[in-house]
Amino acid sequence: QVQLVESGGGLVQAGGSLRLSCAASGSIFGINAMGWYLQAPGKQRELVAVIKSGGSTNYADSVKGRFTISRDNAKNTVYLQMNSLKPEDTAVYYCYCVVLGVAYWGQGTQVTVSS
């Protein structure tokens, strides 16, 4: 079993920044990828960013140039630095990881960007 604990969400004004963190624990040997999805009210969950075990990254077009994903392998923690936030970034952000082909999810953290 894998547990993911997120932190760092909150309320911020447009143009501001937030940093999300997600720490993995449990049976985490062999993490293939870690990343973040978001889910806005009434919409489907969508990928924000992912970082693979080799360090390669992918971002949604909507966040390129504004968000940065990073990973501390020693701490089994993934971070999402979010800059130049926009009201349309408002959503619940979910951390996920893939361990030996199985996906695990965090409980989600609310990010609200006011205009």
Kinemage of the C-alpha trace (Angstrom):
@kinemage 1
@onewidth
@group {chain A} dominant
@subgroup {mainchain}
@vectorlist {calphas} color= white
{ca gln a 1} P 0.000 0.000 0.000
{ca val a 2} L 1.138 3.531 -0.801
{ca gln a 3} L 0.089 6.673 1.041
{ca leu a 4} L 0.342 10.162 -0.419
{ca val a 5} L 0.064 13.239 1.769
{ca glu a 6} L -0.348 16.606 0.072
{ca ser a 7} L 0.158 20.066 1.467
{ca gly a 8} L 0.505 23.640 0.308
{ca gly a 9} L -2.875 24.513 -1.159
{ca gly a 10} L -4.771 27.636 -0.224
{ca leu a 11} L -6.152 30.960 -1.370
{ca val a 12} L -4.012 33.337 -3.401
{ca gln a 13} L -4.591 36.387 -5.552
{ca ala a 14} L -4.136 36.264 -9.292
{ca gly a 15} L -0.476 36.625 -10.184
{ca gly a 16} L 0.618 35.032 -6.941
{ca ser a 17} L 2.440 31.794 -6.240
{ca leu a 18} L 1.888 28.589 -4.324
{ca arg a 19} L 4.001 25.505 -3.793
{ca leu a 20} L 2.378 22.118 -3.424
{ca ser a 21} L 4.157 19.193 -1.820
{ca cys a 22} L 3.322 15.505 -1.831
{ca ala a 23} L 5.150 12.929 0.261
{ca ala a 24} L 4.854 9.229 -0.533
{ca ser a 25} L 5.221 6.499 2.066
{ca gly a 26} L 4.559 2.793 2.398
{ca ser a 27} L 5.430 0.230 -0.265
{ca ile a 28} L 7.094 2.735 -2.570
{ca phe a 29} L 9.958 0.694 -3.928
{ca gly a 30} L 10.087 1.251 -7.641
{ca ile a 31} L 8.202 4.524 -8.108
{ca asn a 32} L 7.987 5.054 -11.861
{ca ala a 33} L 6.396 8.486 -11.961
{ca met a 34} L 4.928 11.148 -9.715
{ca gly a 35} L 2.784 14.059 -10.665
{ca trp a 36} L -0.264 16.236 -10.268
{ca tyr a 37} L -3.742 16.332 -11.701
{ca leu a 38} L -6.392 18.950 -11.130
{ca gln a 39} L -10.151 18.777 -11.075
{ca ala a 40} L -12.226 21.913 -11.402
{ca pro a 41} L -15.901 21.945 -10.371
{ca gly a 42} L -18.034 20.080 -12.885
{ca lys a 43} L -15.057 18.999 -14.957
{ca gln a 44} L -13.006 15.865 -15.373
{ca arg a 45} L -9.667 15.360 -13.718
{ca glu a 46} L -6.829 16.443 -15.994
{ca leu a 47} L -3.076 16.180 -15.967
{ca val a 48} L -1.072 19.167 -14.789
{ca ala a 49} L 2.472 17.820 -14.714
{ca val a 50} L 4.376 14.586 -14.325
{ca ile a 51} L 7.971 13.727 -13.558
{ca lys a 52} L 9.316 10.273 -14.320
{ca ser a 53} L 11.961 8.316 -12.457
{ca gly a 54} L 14.629 9.415 -14.921
{ca gly a 55} L 13.770 13.056 -14.392
{ca ser a 56} L 11.896 13.777 -17.600
{ca thr a 57} L 8.866 16.013 -17.256
{ca asn a 58} L 5.640 16.760 -19.080
{ca tyr a 59} L 3.272 19.666 -18.568
{ca ala a 60} L -0.198 20.594 -19.670
{ca asp a 61} L -0.052 23.373 -22.242
{ca ser a 62} L -2.046 25.622 -19.944
{ca val a 63} L 0.679 25.650 -17.280
{ca lys a 64} L 3.870 25.593 -19.349
{ca gly a 65} L 6.164 28.425 -18.358
{ca arg a 66} L 4.262 29.023 -15.104
{ca phe a 67} L 4.426 25.743 -13.180
{ca thr a 68} L 7.492 23.668 -12.366
{ca ile a 69} L 7.449 20.091 -11.116
{ca ser a 70} L 10.390 18.698 -9.190
{ca arg a 71} L 11.142 15.635 -7.157
{ca asp a 72} L 13.308 14.752 -4.175
{ca asn a 73} L 13.945 11.046 -4.547
{ca ala a 74} L 15.592 10.782 -1.126
{ca lys a 75} L 12.399 12.084 0.501
{ca asn a 76} L 9.994 10.432 -1.977
{ca thr a 77} L 8.424 13.844 -2.363
{ca val a 78} L 7.192 15.685 -5.417
{ca tyr a 79} L 6.677 19.434 -5.590
{ca leu a 80} L 4.675 21.708 -7.837
{ca gln a 81} L 5.789 25.325 -7.889
{ca met a 82} L 2.950 27.396 -9.301
{ca asn a 83} L 3.702 30.957 -10.375
{ca ser a 84} L 1.637 33.609 -12.143
{ca leu a 85} L -1.523 31.908 -10.962
{ca lys a 86} L -4.771 32.654 -12.750
{ca pro a 87} L -8.388 32.313 -11.584
{ca glu a 88} L -8.803 29.461 -14.054
{ca asp a 89} L -6.181 27.500 -12.103
{ca thr a 90} L -8.719 27.173 -9.289
{ca ala a 91} L -9.296 23.476 -8.640
{ca val a 92} L -8.597 20.577 -6.337
{ca tyr a 93} L -5.078 19.355 -7.052
{ca tyr a 94} L -4.377 15.652 -6.646
{ca cys a 95} L -0.984 14.100 -6.266
{ca tyr a 96} L -0.428 10.702 -7.809
{ca cys a 97} L 2.335 8.191 -8.205
{ca val a 98} L 2.815 4.999 -10.152
{ca val a 99} L 4.491 2.114 -8.368
{ca leu a 100} L 5.132 -1.051 -10.345
{ca gly a 101} L 2.363 -0.131 -12.756
{ca val a 102} L -0.254 0.719 -10.110
{ca ala a 103} L -1.501 4.291 -9.665
{ca tyr a 104} L -2.101 5.782 -6.226
{ca trp a 105} L -3.789 9.083 -5.390
{ca gly a 106} L -3.637 11.633 -2.638
{ca gln a 107} L -6.713 13.118 -1.004
{ca gly a 108} L -6.455 16.382 -2.905
{ca thr a 109} L -5.693 19.933 -1.867
{ca gln a 110} L -7.771 22.975 -2.797
{ca val a 111} L -6.166 25.817 -4.711
{ca thr a 112} L -8.274 28.941 -5.097
{ca val a 113} L -7.077 31.913 -7.125
{ca ser a 114} L -9.035 35.118 -6.694
{ca ser a 115} L -9.231 37.782 -9.382
